[in-house]
């Protein structure tokens, strides 16, 4: 096989902020927050407070597999 380094591979993500496809639809940006911390730091307490507060915002929570497993075992 002969590989040529003359052409760079196409970028998967537009790094210039300019769409490269003609007629590309405008994308809606959705803010995300990732909550991390040590065991017992209060992550679940914080999430429960945010989810139970009456603020009129739509919130989605994605849990990792380890957290789901620990809930099933407990």
Biopython code that builds the backbone (N, CA, C, O; Angstrom):
import numpy as np
from Bio.PDB.StructureBuilder import StructureBuilder

atoms = [
    (1, "UNK", "N", (0.840, -1.179, 0.000)),
    (1, "UNK", "CA", (0.000, 0.000, 0.000)),
    (1, "UNK", "C", (0.877, 1.231, 0.000)),
    (1, "UNK", "O", (1.900, 1.290, 0.683)),
    (2, "UNK", "N", (0.461, 2.210, -0.775)),
    (2, "UNK", "CA", (1.207, 3.458, -0.860)),
    (2, "UNK", "C", (0.362, 4.578, -0.256)),
    (2, "UNK", "O", (-0.698, 4.918, -0.783)),
    (3, "UNK", "N", (0.834, 5.142, 0.841)),
    (3, "UNK", "CA", (0.118, 6.236, 1.485)),
    (3, "UNK", "C", (0.768, 7.548, 1.100)),
    (3, "UNK", "O", (1.990, 7.689, 1.156)),
    (4, "UNK", "N", (-0.052, 8.500, 0.710)),
    (4, "UNK", "CA", (0.469, 9.817, 0.371)),
    (4, "UNK", "C", (0.082, 10.798, 1.462)),
    (4, "UNK", "O", (-1.074, 10.853, 1.881)),
    (5, "UNK", "N", (1.059, 11.574, 1.920)),
    (5, "UNK", "CA", (0.817, 12.556, 2.962)),
    (5, "UNK", "C", (0.489, 13.931, 2.400)),
    (5, "UNK", "O", (0.448, 14.911, 3.144)),
    (6, "UNK", "N", (0.255, 14.013, 1.085)),
    (6, "UNK", "CA", (-0.013, 15.311, 0.475)),
    (6, "UNK", "C", (-1.357, 15.887, 0.910)),
    (6, "UNK", "O", (-1.495, 17.102, 1.053)),
    (7, "UNK", "N", (-2.328, 15.037, 1.116)),
    (7, "UNK", "CA", (-3.650, 15.514, 1.485)),
    (7, "UNK", "C", (-3.905, 15.242, 2.959)),
    (7, "UNK", "O", (-3.700, 14.130, 3.447)),
    (8, "UNK", "N", (-4.357, 16.279, 3.661)),
    (8, "UNK", "CA", (-4.711, 16.108, 5.065)),
    (8, "UNK", "C", (-6.080, 15.437, 5.141)),
    (8, "UNK", "O", (-6.917, 15.637, 4.261)),
    (9, "UNK", "N", (-6.313, 14.649, 6.179)),
    (9, "UNK", "CA", (-7.630, 14.024, 6.315)),
    (9, "UNK", "C", (-8.692, 15.090, 6.579)),
    (9, "UNK", "O", (-8.382, 16.129, 7.161)),
    (10, "UNK", "N", (-9.924, 14.855, 6.167)),
    (10, "UNK", "CA", (-10.971, 15.848, 6.419)),
    (10, "UNK", "C", (-11.249, 15.952, 7.910)),
    (10, "UNK", "O", (-11.151, 14.966, 8.639)),
    (11, "UNK", "N", (-11.593, 17.139, 8.351)),
    (11, "UNK", "CA", (-11.906, 17.356, 9.756)),
    (11, "UNK", "C", (-13.308, 16.855, 10.052)),
    (11, "UNK", "O", (-14.224, 17.049, 9.253)),
    (12, "UNK", "N", (-13.476, 16.215, 11.190)),
    (12, "UNK", "CA", (-14.796, 15.757, 11.589)),
    (12, "UNK", "C", (-15.618, 16.890, 12.175)),
    (12, "UNK", "O", (-16.846, 16.888, 12.082)),
    (13, "UNK", "N", (-14.942, 17.856, 12.779)),
    (13, "UNK", "CA", (-15.612, 18.994, 13.388)),
    (13, "UNK", "C", (-15.052, 20.252, 12.767)),
    (13, "UNK", "O", (-13.838, 20.389, 12.613)),
    (14, "UNK", "N", (-15.939, 21.180, 12.407)),
    (14, "UNK", "CA", (-15.522, 22.441, 11.817)),
    (14, "UNK", "C", (-14.845, 23.292, 12.892)),
    (14, "UNK", "O", (-15.511, 23.758, 13.816)),
    (15, "UNK", "N", (-13.536, 23.499, 12.785)),
    (15, "UNK", "CA", (-12.790, 24.224, 13.803)),
    (15, "UNK", "C", (-12.789, 25.727, 13.591)),
    (15, "UNK", "O", (-12.391, 26.471, 14.488)),
    (16, "UNK", "N", (-13.219, 26.188, 12.444)),
    (16, "UNK", "CA", (-13.223, 27.616, 12.150)),
    (16, "UNK", "C", (-14.559, 28.275, 12.458)),
    (16, "UNK", "O", (-14.675, 29.498, 12.395)),
    (17, "UNK", "N", (-15.566, 27.477, 12.791)),
    (17, "UNK", "CA", (-16.875, 28.044, 13.060)),
    (17, "UNK", "C", (-17.658, 28.352, 11.799)),
    (17, "UNK", "O", (-18.748, 28.917, 11.879)),
    (18, "UNK", "N", (-17.137, 28.001, 10.650)),
    (18, "UNK", "CA", (-17.800, 28.207, 9.365)),
    (18, "UNK", "C", (-18.212, 26.840, 8.845)),
    (18, "UNK", "O", (-17.396, 25.919, 8.795)),
    (19, "UNK", "N", (-19.465, 26.706, 8.460)),
    (19, "UNK", "CA", (-19.914, 25.437, 7.895)),
    (19, "UNK", "C", (-19.248, 25.212, 6.550)),
    (19, "UNK", "O", (-19.037, 26.160, 5.794)),
    (20, "UNK", "N", (-18.919, 23.975, 6.247)),
    (20, "UNK", "CA", (-18.283, 23.713, 4.970)),
    (20, "UNK", "C", (-19.270, 23.184, 3.921)),
    (20, "UNK", "O", (-18.908, 23.052, 2.752)),
    (21, "UNK", "N", (-20.489, 22.885, 4.315)),
    (21, "UNK", "CA", (-21.485, 22.402, 3.357)),
    (21, "UNK", "C", (-22.416, 23.545, 2.978)),
    (21, "UNK", "O", (-22.864, 24.304, 3.838)),
    (22, "UNK", "N", (-22.701, 23.659, 1.703)),
    (22, "UNK", "CA", (-23.609, 24.703, 1.250)),
    (22, "UNK", "C", (-25.015, 24.391, 1.731)),
    (22, "UNK", "O", (-25.456, 23.242, 1.697)),
    (23, "UNK", "N", (-25.720, 25.440, 2.186)),
    (23, "UNK", "CA", (-27.084, 25.268, 2.642)),
    (23, "UNK", "C", (-27.197, 24.517, 3.953)),
    (23, "UNK", "O", (-28.248, 23.953, 4.257)),
    (24, "UNK", "N", (-26.142, 24.504, 4.723)),
    (24, "UNK", "CA", (-26.154, 23.797, 5.998)),
    (24, "UNK", "C", (-27.131, 24.482, 6.949)),
    (24, "UNK", "O", (-27.116, 25.705, 7.084)),
    (25, "UNK", "N", (-27.968, 23.702, 7.599)),
    (25, "UNK", "CA", (-28.948, 24.258, 8.525)),
    (25, "UNK", "C", (-28.237, 24.821, 9.749)),
    (25, "UNK", "O", (-27.190, 24.323, 10.162)),
    (26, "UNK", "N", (-28.827, 25.869, 10.321)),
    (26, "UNK", "CA", (-28.284, 26.437, 11.552)),
    (26, "UNK", "C", (-28.438, 25.418, 12.673)),
    (26, "UNK", "O", (-29.465, 24.749, 12.788)),
    (27, "UNK", "N", (-27.418, 25.313, 13.483)),
    (27, "UNK", "CA", (-27.436, 24.378, 14.596)),
    (27, "UNK", "C", (-27.804, 25.122, 15.866)),
    (27, "UNK", "O", (-27.367, 26.253, 16.078)),
    (28, "UNK", "N", (-28.595, 24.498, 16.700)),
    (28, "UNK", "CA", (-28.954, 25.067, 17.988)),
    (28, "UNK", "C", (-27.972, 24.522, 19.010)),
    (28, "UNK", "O", (-27.800, 23.309, 19.133)),
    (29, "UNK", "N", (-27.340, 25.410, 19.730)),
    (29, "UNK", "CA", (-26.402, 24.981, 20.774)),
    (29, "UNK", "C", (-27.163, 24.733, 22.063)),
    (29, "UNK", "O", (-27.984, 25.547, 22.486)),
    (30, "UNK", "N", (-26.881, 23.612, 22.669)),
    (30, "UNK", "CA", (-27.517, 23.246, 23.925)),
    (30, "UNK", "C", (-26.437, 23.239, 24.993)),
    (30, "UNK", "O", (-25.462, 22.495, 24.886)),
    (31, "UNK", "N", (-26.602, 24.063, 26.028)),
    (31, "UNK", "CA", (-25.577, 24.082, 27.075)),
    (31, "UNK", "C", (-25.595, 22.781, 27.876)),
    (31, "UNK", "O", (-26.655, 22.212, 28.136)),
    (32, "UNK", "N", (-24.416, 22.326, 28.260)),
    (32, "UNK", "CA", (-24.311, 21.134, 29.101)),
    (32, "UNK", "C", (-23.419, 21.447, 30.293)),
    (32, "UNK", "O", (-22.544, 22.311, 30.230)),
    (33, "UNK", "N", (-23.656, 20.738, 31.358)),
    (33, "UNK", "CA", (-22.818, 20.830, 32.548)),
    (33, "UNK", "C", (-22.470, 19.412, 32.965)),
    (33, "UNK", "O", (-23.349, 18.558, 33.073)),
    (34, "UNK", "N", (-21.211, 19.165, 33.195)),
    (34, "UNK", "CA", (-20.757, 17.857, 33.656)),
    (34, "UNK", "C", (-20.411, 17.985, 35.130)),
    (34, "UNK", "O", (-19.588, 18.812, 35.521)),
    (35, "UNK", "N", (-21.052, 17.154, 35.942)),
    (35, "UNK", "CA", (-20.832, 17.197, 37.387)),
    (35, "UNK", "C", (-19.917, 16.042, 37.755)),
    (35, "UNK", "O", (-20.240, 14.877, 37.518)),
    (36, "UNK", "N", (-18.782, 16.373, 38.332)),
    (36, "UNK", "CA", (-17.836, 15.351, 38.782)),
    (36, "UNK", "C", (-17.439, 15.653, 40.216)),
    (36, "UNK", "O", (-17.689, 16.750, 40.716)),
    (37, "UNK", "N", (-16.834, 14.703, 40.866)),
    (37, "UNK", "CA", (-16.356, 14.942, 42.222)),
    (37, "UNK", "C", (-16.066, 13.631, 42.928)),
    (37, "UNK", "O", (-16.393, 12.545, 42.450)),
    (38, "UNK", "N", (-15.450, 13.776, 44.064)),
    (38, "UNK", "CA", (-15.099, 12.615, 44.873)),
    (38, "UNK", "C", (-16.346, 11.984, 45.476)),
    (38, "UNK", "O", (-17.399, 12.617, 45.552)),
    (39, "UNK", "N", (-16.218, 10.735, 45.901)),
    (39, "UNK", "CA", (-17.287, 10.031, 46.586)),
    (39, "UNK", "C", (-17.667, 10.819, 47.840)),
    (39, "UNK", "O", (-16.805, 11.135, 48.659)),
    (40, "UNK", "N", (-18.936, 11.131, 47.989)),
    (40, "UNK", "CA", (-19.400, 11.860, 49.166)),
    (40, "UNK", "C", (-19.278, 13.367, 49.058)),
    (40, "UNK", "O", (-19.499, 14.073, 50.042)),
    (41, "UNK", "N", (-18.932, 13.875, 47.885)),
    (41, "UNK", "CA", (-18.740, 15.320, 47.720)),
    (41, "UNK", "C", (-20.055, 16.086, 47.628)),
    (41, "UNK", "O", (-20.062, 17.307, 47.784)),
    (42, "UNK", "N", (-21.173, 15.394, 47.378)),
    (42, "UNK", "CA", (-22.467, 16.063, 47.306)),
    (42, "UNK", "C", (-23.029, 16.208, 45.903)),
    (42, "UNK", "O", (-23.902, 17.043, 45.670)),
    (43, "UNK", "N", (-22.542, 15.412, 44.974)),
    (43, "UNK", "CA", (-23.029, 15.491, 43.583)),
    (43, "UNK", "C", (-24.513, 15.157, 43.497)),
    (43, "UNK", "O", (-25.274, 15.880, 42.853)),
    (44, "UNK", "N", (-24.928, 14.077, 44.135)),
    (44, "UNK", "CA", (-26.329, 13.670, 44.091)),
    (44, "UNK", "C", (-27.208, 14.687, 44.796)),
    (44, "UNK", "O", (-28.305, 14.984, 44.323)),
    (45, "UNK", "N", (-26.752, 15.220, 45.905)),
    (45, "UNK", "CA", (-27.503, 16.251, 46.618)),
    (45, "UNK", "C", (-27.694, 17.477, 45.746)),
    (45, "UNK", "O", (-28.790, 18.035, 45.694)),
    (46, "UNK", "N", (-26.649, 17.900, 45.065)),
    (46, "UNK", "CA", (-26.737, 19.047, 44.161)),
    (46, "UNK", "C", (-27.730, 18.777, 43.041)),
    (46, "UNK", "O", (-28.581, 19.618, 42.750)),
    (47, "UNK", "N", (-27.628, 17.603, 42.405)),
    (47, "UNK", "CA", (-28.547, 17.271, 41.317)),
    (47, "UNK", "C", (-29.989, 17.195, 41.800)),
    (47, "UNK", "O", (-30.890, 17.687, 41.120)),
    (48, "UNK", "N", (-30.223, 16.594, 42.952)),
    (48, "UNK", "CA", (-31.583, 16.526, 43.490)),
    (48, "UNK", "C", (-32.130, 17.917, 43.770)),
    (48, "UNK", "O", (-33.304, 18.179, 43.512)),
    (49, "UNK", "N", (-31.311, 18.802, 44.288)),
    (49, "UNK", "CA", (-31.738, 20.183, 44.545)),
    (49, "UNK", "C", (-32.113, 20.878, 43.239)),
    (49, "UNK", "O", (-33.161, 21.517, 43.149)),
    (50, "UNK", "N", (-31.260, 20.753, 42.236)),
    (50, "UNK", "CA", (-31.517, 21.399, 40.941)),
    (50, "UNK", "C", (-32.773, 20.827, 40.288)),
    (50, "UNK", "O", (-33.585, 21.579, 39.748)),
    (51, "UNK", "N", (-32.941, 19.512, 40.330)),
    (51, "UNK", "CA", (-34.085, 18.876, 39.679)),
    (51, "UNK", "C", (-35.404, 19.166, 40.388)),
    (51, "UNK", "O", (-36.449, 19.199, 39.738)),
    (52, "UNK", "N", (-35.383, 19.375, 41.691)),
    (52, "UNK", "CA", (-36.609, 19.619, 42.450)),
    (52, "UNK", "C", (-36.976, 21.093, 42.552)),
    (52, "UNK", "O", (-38.095, 21.420, 42.949)),
    (53, "UNK", "N", (-36.067, 21.979, 42.204)),
    (53, "UNK", "CA", (-36.324, 23.425, 42.273)),
    (53, "UNK", "C", (-37.285, 23.832, 41.153)),
    (53, "UNK", "O", (-37.203, 23.306, 40.043)),
    (54, "UNK", "N", (-38.189, 24.762, 41.440)),
    (54, "UNK", "CA", (-39.147, 25.267, 40.452)),
    (54, "UNK", "C", (-38.517, 26.440, 39.705)),
    (54, "UNK", "O", (-38.668, 27.588, 40.124)),
    (55, "UNK", "N", (-37.816, 26.168, 38.608)),
    (55, "UNK", "CA", (-37.141, 27.223, 37.857)),
    (55, "UNK", "C", (-37.638, 27.333, 36.430)),
    (55, "UNK", "O", (-37.233, 28.249, 35.715)),
    (56, "UNK", "N", (-38.508, 26.423, 35.990)),
    (56, "UNK", "CA", (-39.089, 26.490, 34.659)),
    (56, "UNK", "C", (-38.162, 26.079, 33.531)),
    (56, "UNK", "O", (-38.440, 26.384, 32.371)),
    (57, "UNK", "N", (-37.082, 25.404, 33.835)),
    (57, "UNK", "CA", (-36.145, 24.965, 32.803)),
    (57, "UNK", "C", (-36.291, 23.465, 32.585)),
    (57, "UNK", "O", (-36.617, 22.718, 33.508)),
    (58, "UNK", "N", (-36.047, 23.038, 31.353)),
    (58, "UNK", "CA", (-36.050, 21.615, 31.031)),
    (58, "UNK", "C", (-34.649, 21.076, 31.268)),
    (58, "UNK", "O", (-33.675, 21.600, 30.726)),
    (59, "UNK", "N", (-34.548, 20.035, 32.075)),
    (59, "UNK", "CA", (-33.247, 19.475, 32.431)),
    (59, "UNK", "C", (-33.256, 17.978, 32.151)),
    (59, "UNK", "O", (-34.205, 17.275, 32.499)),
    (60, "UNK", "N", (-32.195, 17.501, 31.522)),
    (60, "UNK", "CA", (-32.004, 16.070, 31.295)),
    (60, "UNK", "C", (-30.772, 15.630, 32.066)),
    (60, "UNK", "O", (-29.796, 16.373, 32.168)),
    (61, "UNK", "N", (-30.819, 14.435, 32.602)),
    (61, "UNK", "CA", (-29.693, 13.889, 33.356)),
    (61, "UNK", "C", (-29.279, 12.579, 32.699)),
    (61, "UNK", "O", (-30.113, 11.712, 32.436)),
    (62, "UNK", "N", (-27.994, 12.446, 32.440)),
    (62, "UNK", "CA", (-27.438, 11.204, 31.905)),
    (62, "UNK", "C", (-26.502, 10.642, 32.965)),
    (62, "UNK", "O", (-25.552, 11.305, 33.382)),
    (63, "UNK", "N", (-26.776, 9.420, 33.396)),
    (63, "UNK", "CA", (-25.945, 8.772, 34.403)),
    (63, "UNK", "C", (-25.014, 7.792, 33.723)),
    (63, "UNK", "O", (-25.368, 7.184, 32.713)),
    (64, "UNK", "N", (-23.818, 7.640, 34.281)),
    (64, "UNK", "CA", (-22.914, 6.649, 33.698)),
    (64, "UNK", "C", (-23.302, 5.251, 34.160)),
    (64, "UNK", "O", (-24.081, 5.093, 35.100)),
    (65, "UNK", "N", (-22.759, 4.251, 33.502)),
    (65, "UNK", "CA", (-23.104, 2.869, 33.786)),
    (65, "UNK", "C", (-22.766, 2.430, 35.199)),
    (65, "UNK", "O", (-23.495, 1.625, 35.779)),
    (66, "UNK", "N", (-21.692, 2.930, 35.760)),
    (66, "UNK", "CA", (-21.304, 2.540, 37.110)),
    (66, "UNK", "C", (-22.340, 3.016, 38.114)),
    (66, "UNK", "O", (-22.661, 2.298, 39.061)),
    (67, "UNK", "N", (-22.869, 4.227, 37.916)),
    (67, "UNK", "CA", (-23.869, 4.753, 38.833)),
    (67, "UNK", "C", (-25.146, 3.918, 38.756)),
    (67, "UNK", "O", (-25.760, 3.626, 39.783)),
    (68, "UNK", "N", (-25.542, 3.539, 37.561)),
    (68, "UNK", "CA", (-26.729, 2.708, 37.399)),
    (68, "UNK", "C", (-26.540, 1.361, 38.073)),
    (68, "UNK", "O", (-27.455, 0.848, 38.718)),
    (69, "UNK", "N", (-25.348, 0.785, 37.924)),
    (69, "UNK", "CA", (-25.063, -0.515, 38.525)),
    (69, "UNK", "C", (-25.141, -0.424, 40.049)),
    (69, "UNK", "O", (-25.693, -1.317, 40.691)),
    (70, "UNK", "N", (-24.597, 0.640, 40.630)),
    (70, "UNK", "CA", (-24.612, 0.774, 42.085)),
    (70, "UNK", "C", (-26.032, 0.962, 42.601)),
    (70, "UNK", "O", (-26.349, 0.514, 43.703)),
    (71, "UNK", "N", (-26.894, 1.615, 41.824)),
    (71, "UNK", "CA", (-28.285, 1.780, 42.241)),
    (71, "UNK", "C", (-29.028, 0.446, 42.190)),
    (71, "UNK", "O", (-29.901, 0.189, 43.019)),
    (72, "UNK", "N", (-28.685, -0.400, 41.223)),
    (72, "UNK", "CA", (-29.347, -1.687, 41.112)),
    (72, "UNK", "C", (-28.910, -2.632, 42.227)),
    (72, "UNK", "O", (-29.704, -3.449, 42.692)),
    (73, "UNK", "N", (-27.660, -2.526, 42.655)),
    (73, "UNK", "CA", (-27.128, -3.404, 43.700)),
    (73, "UNK", "C", (-27.642, -2.989, 45.068)),
    (73, "UNK", "O", (-27.936, -3.843, 45.904)),
    (74, "UNK", "N", (-27.755, -1.681, 45.308)),
    (74, "UNK", "CA", (-28.144, -1.169, 46.632)),
    (74, "UNK", "C", (-29.580, -1.452, 46.976)),
    (74, "UNK", "O", (-30.041, -1.080, 48.055)),
]
sb = StructureBuilder()
sb.init_structure("model")
sb.init_model(0)
sb.init_chain("A")
sb.init_seg("    ")
for serial, (resi, resn, name, xyz) in enumerate(atoms, 1):
    if name == "N":
        sb.init_residue(resn, " ", resi, " ")
    sb.init_atom(name, np.array(xyz, "f"), 0.0, 1.0, " ", f" {name:<3s}", serial, name[0])
structure = sb.get_structure()
